[in-house]
Amino acid sequence: MLYLNTELHNCNAAQLHELLPQLPLWRRQQAMRYRHLQGQRECVLSYLELCRGLREEYGILSPPDFEYDLHGKPSLAGFPHIFFSISHCARAVGCLLADVPCGLDIECVRPLRPSLVRHTMNEEEQQAIFSDSQPDLAFIRLWTQKEAVLKLKGTGIAGGLKESLSPASLSHISLYTVVDSRSGIVVTTATRSRKQSL
């Protein structure tokens, strides 16, 4: 289940300060490490989307704590059967909850940087992007798919960014991408099949 908040602009500094007591101390400290309001807001609101999802889907009322694996992938302390992925950008925050490994990426559509395309995409993907009538959108769509897959696997970009969407890499993984033109964001979810996750 995806929980998404695209109303970040409505949360000013005073409102953010009122939300902080809803977070455990470690998450408040994490949020306050950001020097600017935008980073603080994304950190706080993404965690609150996780809390909302856990409350509505599982009846979990207490603020969750995180555990981390060797690659830094977080999991829910005390709830090994619940998988989640958090993502945020300047215009939206979200949390994906599932009973199988999952990954979520949210990105704002922004002007294309050809050097970044060449650095992150394989030749076939580069050709598709540069020949698209909306190359900036084509790039962000592929980028969110790559990020979602790598977050599901817990490897980060070290897990083979250019080949992360190859048939072998996507075996037993379902991708779903939505372009929200009103908000100017692209959202991709990646979930592992139940059969493979057993």
HUBELNOR-V677047 format. One line per field, one symbol per residue. phi: phi as a letter, one per 40 degrees, with the letter a starting at -180 (. if undefined). burial: + if it has 24 or more other C-alpha atoms within 12 Angstrom, else -. Layout:
phi = ???
burial = ???
This chain:
phi = .bbbbbbdccbccccccccdccbcdccccccccccbddccccccccccccdccccccbgcccccbbbbcccgccbccgbccbbaabaaacbabaabbacbdaabbbbccadcbdccdccbbccccdcccccccbccccccdccccccccccdcgcgcccgdcbcbcdcccdgbbbbbbbbcccgbbbbbbbccccccc
burial = ++++++-+-------+--++--+---++--++----++++++++++++++++++--------++-+------++++-----++++++++++++++++++++++++++++-------+--+++--++--+-----++++++++++++++++++++-----++++++---++--++++++----++++++++++------
